[in-house]
C-alpha cells in the first residue's frame, strides 16, 4: 500500500512563556480539529508524527485523546526533524540535543522521501509554521500558511487539498 493522503497539522495556539503550553483556546481548537478529521482517518492505517516541541506534543496528545474515544488507534511518534523555526536550535541546545537534527526551511526532501517510502495509507504530521507551510510544496502542492490549530489535508491521488476546519468559526 502506498500513502494516499498527508495531513499537515499546525500546533494549537500556545502561551508564549516557557514551557509554551497550549492555551485553553488552543486546546479547544485542536479538539474541534480532531473531531473534523475523524472521517479522514477512521478505519485507515496511519502513521502519526510530531515535533518534539511542547506545543506540538500537547497538540498531538489532544488529537490522540479525541481519536481514542472514537475508536481510532493511532499513536504519535516524536521527531526532532519536525521542529523548525528560530527557537528550535536554542531549545534543543538547552536540551543538549544535536543541532544538526533540525530541518532547515530549504531542506524538505525528507518529507517527500518519507511519504513515498511509507506503507501507511495516511501520514499525519504535527509541526510548526515552516513545515506546515513549505512541506506541501515538495509534494506538488502550493505553499500557504496554515492557521494554528488547523490542518491541511493533501490527497495525493486527486492532487486536491483542503483546509480543516473549512469554516473560520470561534472555538
CORLINHU-V544435 format. One record per helix or strand of 2 or more residues. SS is the DSSP state (H for helix, E for strand). FROM is the first residue (numbers start at 0). TO is the last residue. If there is no record, write none. Layout:
# CORLINHU-V544435
ss;from;to
SS;FROM;TO
SS;FROM;TO
This chain:
# CORLINHU-V544435
ss;from;to
E;4;9
H;23;40
E;45;50
H;53;68
E;75;78
H;79;81
H;85;93
H;98;100
H;108;116
E;121;126
H;128;138
E;150;154
E;159;163
